[in-house]
Amino acid sequence: MRSKLVVVSMALLSAMVARAPVWAEDYPSRSVEVIVPQSPGGLGDIAVRVLAPELSASLGVPVVIENKPGAGGTVGMAEARRAAADGSTLALAAAGSFSINPHLQKNLPYDPLTNFEPVCRIGGAPSVLVVNPSLNVKSLPELLAKAKTDPVSFASGGNGTPSHLAQELLKARVKVQFLHVPYRGTSQAVTDTIGGHSQALFETAGPLLGAIRAGQLIALGVTSPNRLPALPDVPTFKELGIPDLDLLGWNGLVVPAGTPETIIARLSKACEHAVSAPEFLTFAKANGYVISYAPAAEFRDHIISQLKKWGELVRLSGVKPQ
């Protein structure tokens, strides 16, 4: 009787193993959802929407974008964590949700390293330091000289956001004090800096380009290794003598932990194809977005290194976890 049970068990196990590769190879059999844990209109959201048609063409099924904003990306990432690990749900990971939130939220409902599997890094965007023209400065040295005698108000999208941490790093490097003015989101921070209610701001290039070109804001420096094609006359902070002010926000796609490797490989290949499409190249050039595709293993290494880097900036800022 025992030998019969062993034979039956082995037969069932063999059948399960035989079916698994077929299931993965048949992927996808239905539409794929991408959870974007931010409001529509952000640079990461736009990037994924530009990629979606190419991803859909590569996978042969519709790719649907679902915005699930809230709590700095926590709401959407928590929902993505609970999704089935079958490749039907992806999420847009970013510096805020994966590199900063773990250092700011004591009870974060997900772990970026254990609850998700990396699929691919897409790229990212550096921040641009801008000032309102009423400040009467046109260079970083002029801004620092001004700040030594007159407090300069720096807007941000909120405590612990990349825009806040960038200004804290600048403060630490140049030994000059700024007045931090946190807002509940990037949009209002940009609007108030354009309106002169705040004097300076670090933010990604996309939301600033129109105001810079219209003379409503003056760009003083970019936090990228190289100058941006969209702002060729704006120096990098390395050129300005602050080489470690090299902060590049990043975006990538992840899936729930446990997703089969064959599915992850299929998605990563589709991502690699999509980021080289003409439409995405045009989007990147127009918005100061730096394309830097990386497959799953390399993307995991990036996540680990960025988690450490932004953690050090959070400690430098003095913002306490809550």
N, C-alpha and C positions, 0 to 999 in steps of 0.2 A: 504493500500500500504506500509506504514511504517513497519508494523508488518511483512509483507512478506519479505521486505529487511533485517530486523533483522534476520529472520529465515534463509535466504540465506547466510547472512554473518556468522552466527554461524555455518552453515553447512560447509562453506569453511574453517573457522578457525579449526573446528574439523578435517577436512580432512588433513589440513597442519600439525597439531599436531600429527595425527596418522601416517603420512608419515615420520616425522622427526626421530623417534627412529629406524624405519626400515632402513632408509638411513644410520644412524650411525652404526647400527648392521651389515649392509652389507659391511662395510668398511674392507679392501680396495678392490676396484674393478679394480684397475689398478696399475701400478708400482709407487713406491714412490721414490722421489728425495731427496737427502740430499745435501744441499749447504754447501760447506766447504769454508769459506772466507779467505783462505790462499793457498799458492802454494803447489803443490804435494810434499810429502816427509817430511813435518813437523810431529812432534809427534802426534798432534791431527788428522791430515789427515790420518796417518797410523792407528791410533786407530779406526777410523770410518771404514776404509777399512777392518780391521780385524773383526769388528762387523757386517759388511754388510751381509755376508752370513747367519749368525745366525738370524739377523733381518728378512731377506728374508724368511727363513724357518718358522719363527714364524708367519709372516704376510701372507705367501702364495703367495707373488708377488715379482717381482724383486725389489731390492733396488739399486738405481743408485747414484753414487757419482759424484757431479759436483763441480769442483774447480773454485771459483770466487774470486781470490785475488785482493788486491788493497787497498791502504790507511789504512793499519793496520786493515783490516777486515771490513772496512766501506762499501766497494762496495758490497761485498757478502751479508752482513746483510741488507743493503738497498733493495736489490733485494728480499731477503727472506720476508721482511716486506710486499712487494707488492703482494706476492703470494696468491692464493686462500686459504681461511681458511677451507679447507676440508680434511686435513691430507695427501694431495698428495705431499706437500713440507715441509721438515724439514730443520733446519739449525744447524750447529755446533756452539754453543756459547762457548766463552772462556774468560779468564781473560782479555785479551787485548781488545776485542770488547765490552764486557759487563761491566767490572769493571774499565778500564782505559780510553778508548776513551771518555766516557761522561765527564771526567774531563779535557780532552786535546783539544777537538774539540768544538768550540762554536756553529757551525751549523751542529751538527750531524744529519744525515737524518733518524734517528730512535731513539726510546726510549726503552731501554731494559726492562723497567717495564710495559709499557703500550702497546707497539706494538707487544709483543710476549707473548706466554703462555709457561711456562716451561713444559717439558715432563719428563726428567730424567737427573740427574747428572751421569756421567759415572765414572769420576775419575780425576786424574791430576798428575802433575809431579813437584817435588821440583827442585830448582836450585842447582847446584854444583859449588862451588868456585874452580877454577883451575888456575894454574900459569904455565908459561913456565919454563922448567928446568934451562934455562940460568939465571934465577933470583936467583938461589942458595938458595931457601927457601923450607922447607919441612913441615912447620906447620903454623897455623895462627899467633901465637906469633912472629915467625920469620918474617912473611910478614909485620906485623905491625911495628916491630922494623926497618925493612928495609925502610918502607914508611916514617918513621919519619926523616930519613936522606937523602933519595933519593926518588924523586917522582916516584910512580909506575903507569904505564899507564893501565887503565882498559878499555877494549873494551866492546861494547854493540851492540845490534841489532838496536839501534837508540834512540833518545831522548824520554823518557817516556815509553819505553818498560820495561817489567818485569826485564830484565837483568840490565837495567840502574837503576831502582828503588831499586833493591836489593843492589847495590853498594852504593847508596845514604843512605839507611838505615844503612848499615855497617859503613859508614863514620860518620853518626850522633851518633852512639852508641860508637864507639871507639875513636872519636875525632882525626881522622887522615885524612889528605887530599890525594886524589887520582887524577890522571889526566884522565878525562873521554874522551874516543875516540869513538864517535858514528859512526856506520856503517849503510849502507842501507840494513839491513837484518842480520839475525843470521849467515847464512852460511859463509859470508865473515869475520865476526867477529871471528868465530871459526877458520877459515883457517889462518887468520893473527896472532892469538894467538899461534897456533901450529907452525907457521913459525917464531915466535919471534918478529914480527913487533909490537905486543902489548904484555904486560907482564902478564895480568890477565884477568879473565872473569868469570861472573856468567852465567850459561846456564843450561837448562835441561839435565839430564844425557844421554838421548838417543844419541844425536850427539857427545857426548864426550867420550863414553865408549871405543871405539876402540883406540883413541889417549891416553887415560889414561892407558889402558892395554899395549900399545906399548911403554910406557915411554915418549911419546911426550908431555904429560901434567901431572902435579901433582895435585891431588885432595886434598883440605885442609878441606872442610866442606860441609855439605848438609843442605838445608833449610827446613827440614822435621822434624816432631816430633820424628821419629825413624830412625835408620840407614836403608839404602837401601840394599835389598838382593843382588843387582847387584854390590854394593860397600860396602861390610861388614866392611872393615877396615877404612872407612872414617867417622869421628865423626860428629854428628849433632852440630849445633851452640848452642843448649842448653847445650850440653856436654862441649862446648868451652867457656861457660860463657856468651853467648848472647842469652837468651831464646826467646826474641821477634823477632828474625830473623827467623821466622817460616812462610815462604812464599811458598804456594803451588799453582802453576798454575792449572787451572781446565778446564774441558771440560764437556759439556752436550748438550742435544738435545732440541730444542725449535721449536714451530710452530707459525704461525701468530695468532695474537689476534682474538678471535671469533671462533676458532676451537672448535667443540663440545667436552664436557667433556668425553663422551663415547669413542671418538676417541683418546683423550689424554690418557685415562686409558688403552686402547688397546696397544698403542705405548709404554707406560711406562712398561707394563708387558712384552712386547717383549724385551725391553732394559734390564730389570732385568734378563731375561733368557740368553740374549746374553753375558752379562759381566761375567757370571759364566761358559761359555763354555771353554773347555780345550785350544782352540786356543788363546783365549783372555788372559787367565791366563799365558800362555807361553810368549805371546807378552809382557805383563806387567812385568814379572820377568826379561826378557832379556833387557828391555829398561828403567828400573827404574821408571816405571809408577805405581802409587798407585791407585788401584781400590777402588772407594767409591760411589757405586750406591746409589741414593736417588730418591724417587718418586717425583711427581710434586710439592706437597705442601712444602715438605722439601727442594726441590731444589730452590723454590722461596725464602724461608728464607735465603738460602745460597747466592743467587744472591744479595739480599738486604744487607747482612752483608759484602760481598766482595766489593760491590760498595762503601761502607763507608770506609773499610780498605784501599783499593788501592787509594781512594781519598786523604786520609791523607798522603800516601806516595808521591803522586804527589805534594802536597803542600810542603812537606819536601824537595823534589828534586829541587824545584824552577822553574820547567818547566812551562811556561805560556801557557794557552789555546790559540789556534789559529783558 
